[in-house]
Amino acid sequence: MRLLSFLGLMLLPLYANAMDLQFDAEVSPGLRDQVLGDFRSIELISGERASSLHQEIFGPVSGSTYLRWFSDRVSYFGLSDCGSPSSAVACVDPQVKRKIWVTKNYTEINHPQIARVMTLFHEARHTEDQNGNWPHALCSIFFGEKSIWTGQSLRLHAACDRTPYGSYASAAVMLHNISKFCTECSSKLRQDADLYSRDQAKRVSRRKARLRIRDDFQE
Ligand SMILES: [Zn+2]
């Protein structure tokens, strides 16, 4: 009995941080719990099928696939202003491997759970140094979309993508597949995933890449 309760105590923190994510000391317990809770919310996702881009980037629509994909890329989580306190939501530093930081725009602006997950997966894609960290392109001076997170204009900001494989596109493909194919998700989660995936897909500015995403969304 004593052994069981000891094991129970040992298993609890293991389950709580199945991601094995290491949090910096300044990350509050509340934020840490929120992040781990967000991952737990996607753990049970299961999809009847996946689009071809999703299959190529992530594999099947499945919580365990997402958690493995993320843990393969990220081990450390910190807080920063990312050099742009007014507009940045999260960032990576290519010199610091396997680490992502979130800003006050992440912690203090209220967004749906799947939108927070999307941001973390966006940053995880940026950790891929074998792919040059998928750098963003400048949005044109005519770009009319605003940040869904901060409401700021994105004109002439490095907040667009030219490829269907970059951080905006891959996160959009992930959420779009969840919105369409997840059989376990609540309608609220699917609606949020649809809203944010369509928004992030607009950040793909090169015509050929945009058409690839459009076709993928129709699969
Ligand atoms: Zn980015």
Residues whose N, C-alpha, C, O or C-beta is under 5 A from the ligand:
A	BS01	ZN	S167
